[in-house]
Amino acid sequence: MAIVKTYHYPNGTVYIDDDCYRDVPPDEMQRRIERLQKTAWELYLKNERRKGNENL
């Protein structure tokens, strides 16, 4: 297993290893990346809302 791509998000870092995309067509890999990005932003927004509620 080798790390081939790294994505940095406000709440963390995601590492993609070569097992993740072995035998996966490009359109499926793009769909996986988009889903990963969506999940990362949802986690970020959830954390921001939680921080906002703590300040009330």
C-alpha atoms as a printed R data frame, in Angstrom:
   type eleno elety resid chain resno       x      y       z
1  ATOM     1    CA   MET     A     1   0.000  0.000   0.000
2  ATOM     2    CA   ALA     A     2   1.319  3.429  -0.958
3  ATOM     3    CA   ILE     A     3  -0.179  6.873  -0.395
4  ATOM     4    CA   VAL     A     4  -0.878  8.375  -3.809
5  ATOM     5    CA   LYS     A     5  -3.000 11.430  -3.034
6  ATOM     6    CA   THR     A     6  -3.541 13.649  -0.020
7  ATOM     7    CA   TYR     A     7  -6.531 15.959   0.502
8  ATOM     8    CA   HIS     A     8  -6.369 18.661   3.160
9  ATOM     9    CA   TYR     A     9  -9.636 19.920   4.634
10 ATOM    10    CA   PRO     A    10 -10.313 22.369   7.446
11 ATOM    11    CA   ASN     A    11 -10.996 19.560   9.934
12 ATOM    12    CA   GLY     A    12  -8.475 16.981   8.839
13 ATOM    13    CA   THR     A    13  -6.499 15.265   6.145
14 ATOM    14    CA   VAL     A    14  -7.519 12.327   3.963
15 ATOM    15    CA   TYR     A    15  -4.918 10.018   2.496
16 ATOM    16    CA   ILE     A    16  -5.755  7.930  -0.571
17 ATOM    17    CA   ASP     A    17  -3.754  4.761  -0.960
18 ATOM    18    CA   ASP     A    18  -3.305  2.733  -4.120
19 ATOM    19    CA   ASP     A    19  -5.697  0.034  -2.859
20 ATOM    20    CA   CYS     A    20  -8.478  2.612  -3.026
21 ATOM    21    CA   TYR     A    21  -8.458  2.935  -6.788
22 ATOM    22    CA   ARG     A    22  -7.138 -0.374  -8.056
23 ATOM    23    CA   ASP     A    23  -9.375 -1.631 -10.917
24 ATOM    24    CA   VAL     A    24 -11.711  1.366 -10.531
25 ATOM    25    CA   PRO     A    25 -12.830  3.238 -13.673
26 ATOM    26    CA   PRO     A    26 -12.031  6.990 -13.754
27 ATOM    27    CA   ASP     A    27 -15.686  8.050 -13.469
28 ATOM    28    CA   GLU     A    28 -16.138  5.924 -10.333
29 ATOM    29    CA   MET     A    29 -12.953  7.353  -8.838
30 ATOM    30    CA   GLN     A    30 -14.226 10.865  -9.497
31 ATOM    31    CA   ARG     A    31 -17.520  9.977  -7.806
32 ATOM    32    CA   ARG     A    32 -15.614  8.682  -4.771
33 ATOM    33    CA   ILE     A    33 -13.544 11.868  -4.568
34 ATOM    34    CA   GLU     A    34 -16.663 14.030  -4.764
35 ATOM    35    CA   ARG     A    35 -18.333 11.973  -2.029
36 ATOM    36    CA   LEU     A    36 -15.223 12.322   0.122
37 ATOM    37    CA   GLN     A    37 -15.209 16.103  -0.389
38 ATOM    38    CA   LYS     A    38 -18.914 16.347   0.464
39 ATOM    39    CA   THR     A    39 -18.432 14.320   3.642
40 ATOM    40    CA   ALA     A    40 -15.453 16.430   4.716
41 ATOM    41    CA   TRP     A    41 -17.428 19.657   4.287
42 ATOM    42    CA   GLU     A    42 -20.433 18.241   6.141
43 ATOM    43    CA   LEU     A    43 -18.164 17.379   9.062
44 ATOM    44    CA   TYR     A    44 -16.632 20.846   8.936
45 ATOM    45    CA   LEU     A    45 -20.031 22.559   8.950
46 ATOM    46    CA   LYS     A    46 -21.267 20.355  11.791
47 ATOM    47    CA   ASN     A    47 -18.206 21.316  13.820
48 ATOM    48    CA   GLU     A    48 -18.715 25.010  13.073
49 ATOM    49    CA   ARG     A    49 -22.361 24.821  14.175
50 ATOM    50    CA   ARG     A    50 -21.280 23.094  17.376
51 ATOM    51    CA   LYS     A    51 -18.738 25.853  18.036
52 ATOM    52    CA   GLY     A    52 -21.412 28.479  17.374
53 ATOM    53    CA   ASN     A    53 -23.785 26.897  19.886
54 ATOM    54    CA   GLU     A    54 -21.078 26.855  22.561
55 ATOM    55    CA   ASN     A    55 -20.819 30.658  22.286
56 ATOM    56    CA   LEU     A    56 -24.527 31.184  23.027
